Amino acid sequence: MTGDPDLQYPTWSDEDASRARQLAVIWRAAAERLFATAAGEPELYRRTVLLVSALVDRLRGEPPALASLLTAWTERDRVLSEVAEGQPDLAAPADPEATLAAAFALRYNEVVMEVAATRRLRLLSTYDEPGTWVVLEEQGLSSGDPFHAYRRVEAHVGTGRALLVTTVPAEDLAACTHEVTRGRVDLSTGGLHWDEVSTRYDDEAARESAVAAAKVADP
């Protein structure tokens, strides 16, 4: 599977997904600059946070789809004006474009997570056989590559118990370390919750053996 799995959603076009990814890079960079600049001035930082939060609240009123977010970005000056009218105690931002970008970056992250959660629930709902484990997400090569991470999420249909299977580069970048983390999928929201401790394995075979054992021991 290639690309961002959370953006591979049936109602989203490839063009929207590609454009959103490109803009997200710009939004995040602008947000970092904005808060770095404001960090040295407590009052400016406070007002920046308040305005960005108000903008995010405004964007939450749009449908949770990339097309809606992209349209709002083309109309961002109007979005800022609407929020400013409702927040008369907030002065006009020193950098309106960066302030808007910060809000769009936050809302983009939310949309991706919301749609990914919905996708997980839909995948789980397509199976009704007791004891079934379903692959909800998968990226990269299972055998591992030091320069391309592997990530797989599997969940049990009946209980929501979940396993996160990943690889991370070894310190010398010559090989990969394989990890398995237990957790769960919230069957009402689709959210993922992982244990704080992961178990490491030297190779794919040992990792997959542990995955199989975990499914039997904790179905």
C-alpha positions in Angstrom: 0.0 0.0 0.0 1.4 3.4 -0.9 0.6 6.9 0.2 -1.1 8.1 3.3 -3.7 5.4 4.2 -5.8 7.9 6.2 -6.3 9.8 3.0 -7.4 6.9 0.9 -11.1 7.4 1.5 -13.7 6.6 -1.1 -15.3 10.1 -1.2 -12.0 11.9 -1.6 -10.3 12.3 -5.0 -6.7 11.7 -5.5 -6.3 15.3 -6.6 -7.8 16.6 -3.3 -5.6 14.2 -1.3 -2.4 15.3 -3.2 -3.3 19.0 -2.8 -4.1 18.7 0.9 -0.7 16.9 1.5 1.1 19.7 -0.2 -0.7 22.4 1.7 -0.3 20.6 5.0 3.5 20.9 4.7 3.1 24.6 4.1 0.6 25.0 6.9 2.7 23.2 9.5 5.9 25.2 8.6 4.0 28.4 8.9 2.5 27.3 12.2 6.0 26.5 13.6 7.2 30.0 12.6 4.1 31.7 14.1 4.4 30.1 17.5 8.2 30.4 17.6 7.9 34.1 17.0 5.1 34.6 19.6 6.9 32.4 22.2 9.0 35.3 23.5 6.0 37.5 24.2 3.4 36.0 26.6 0.6 38.3 25.7 1.1 37.8 22.0 1.3 34.1 22.5 -1.9 34.0 24.5 -3.8 36.0 21.9 -2.4 33.9 19.0 -3.5 30.7 20.7 -7.0 32.2 21.3 -7.4 33.3 17.7 -6.1 30.0 16.2 -8.5 28.1 18.5 -11.4 30.2 17.3 -10.4 29.6 13.7 -10.2 25.9 14.3 -13.7 26.0 15.9 -15.0 27.8 12.8 -13.4 25.2 10.5 -15.1 22.4 12.5 -18.4 23.7 11.2 -17.4 22.6 7.7 -18.1 19.0 6.6 -15.2 16.6 7.5 -13.9 16.3 4.0 -10.8 17.4 2.2 -12.8 19.3 -0.5 -14.4 21.4 2.2 -11.1 22.2 3.8 -9.5 23.1 0.5 -12.4 25.3 -0.4 -12.2 27.1 2.9 -8.5 27.7 2.3 -9.3 29.6 -1.0 -11.8 31.7 1.1 -9.5 32.0 4.1 -9.7 35.8 4.2 -13.4 35.6 4.7 -13.0 32.9 7.3 -10.6 35.2 9.3 -13.1 38.1 9.0 -16.0 36.0 10.3 -14.0 34.9 13.3 -12.6 38.3 14.0 -16.1 39.8 14.0 -17.1 37.2 16.6 -14.0 37.8 18.7 -13.8 41.7 19.0 -11.4 41.4 22.0 -8.8 39.9 19.7 -6.6 42.3 17.8 -5.9 41.6 14.1 -3.0 39.2 13.9 0.4 40.5 13.0 0.7 37.7 10.4 -2.8 36.8 9.2 -1.6 34.2 6.7 0.5 32.3 9.3 -2.3 32.4 11.8 -4.7 30.9 9.3 -2.2 28.3 8.3 -1.8 27.2 11.9 -5.5 26.8 12.2 -5.8 24.8 8.9 -2.8 22.6 10.0 -4.6 21.7 13.2 -8.0 21.1 11.5 -6.3 19.0 8.7 -4.9 16.7 11.4 -8.3 16.4 13.0 -10.0 15.6 9.7 -7.4 12.9 8.9 -7.9 11.3 12.3 -11.7 11.5 12.0 -11.9 9.9 8.6 -9.3 7.3 9.6 -11.4 6.4 12.6 -14.6 6.1 10.5 -12.7 3.9 8.0 -11.6 1.6 10.8 -15.2 1.2 12.0 -16.5 0.5 8.5 -13.8 -2.1 7.9 -14.7 -3.8 11.2 -18.4 -3.7 10.4 -17.9 -5.7 7.2 -16.9 -8.8 9.2 -19.2 -10.7 11.6 -17.3 -14.0 12.1 -16.3 -14.5 15.7 -12.6 -14.5 16.3 -11.7 -12.6 13.1 -8.7 -10.3 13.1 -8.8 -7.6 10.4 -5.9 -5.5 9.0 -7.1 -1.9 9.3 -4.0 -0.1 8.0 -0.7 -1.2 6.4 2.2 0.7 5.0 5.7 -0.2 3.9 7.5 -3.5 3.5 6.8 -6.1 6.2 10.4 -7.4 6.1 11.6 -4.0 7.1 13.7 -1.3 5.5 15.8 1.1 7.6 14.8 4.0 5.4 11.1 3.2 5.0 9.1 2.5 8.1 6.6 -0.4 8.2 3.3 0.0 10.1 0.4 -2.4 10.4 -2.7 -2.2 12.6 -4.8 -5.3 13.1 -7.9 -5.5 15.3 -10.3 -8.2 16.6 -13.8 -7.7 15.3 -15.6 -8.7 18.5 -13.5 -7.0 21.2 -11.6 -4.2 19.5 -8.3 -5.6 20.8 -5.6 -4.4 18.5 -2.0 -4.9 17.6 0.4 -2.4 16.2 3.2 -3.9 14.2 6.1 -1.6 13.2 9.7 -1.5 12.3 12.3 1.1 13.4 15.8 1.6 12.1 18.6 0.1 14.1 21.2 2.5 15.5 23.6 1.8 12.7 20.9 2.1 10.0 22.0 -1.2 8.6 19.0 -3.2 9.7 15.6 -2.8 11.4 14.2 -3.5 14.8 10.7 -5.0 14.8 8.1 -4.0 17.4 4.7 -5.2 18.5 2.4 -3.0 20.7 -0.9 -4.1 22.2 -3.9 -1.8 22.4 -7.5 -1.4 21.3 -9.8 0.2 18.9 -12.7 2.1 20.5 -15.7 0.4 18.9 -17.8 3.5 19.4 -15.4 6.1 18.0 -12.8 4.2 16.0 -10.0 5.8 18.0 -6.8 3.9 18.7 -5.3 3.5 22.1 -1.9 1.8 22.6 -0.1 0.4 25.6 3.0 2.4 26.6 5.3 -0.5 26.3 6.3 -2.3 23.1 8.1 -5.6 22.7 11.0 -5.7 20.3 12.1 -8.5 18.0 15.2 -9.1 15.9 13.5 -10.1 12.6 10.2 -10.4 10.8 9.8 -14.1 11.6 10.1 -13.6 15.3 7.8 -10.7 15.2 5.1 -12.5 13.3 5.3 -15.5 15.6 4.7 -13.1 18.5 1.7 -11.6 16.7 0.2 -15.0 16.1 0.7 -15.9 19.7 -0.9 -12.7 20.9 -4.0 -13.3 18.8 -4.5 -16.7 20.3 -3.7 -15.7 23.9 -5.7 -12.5 23.8 -8.3 -12.8 21.1 
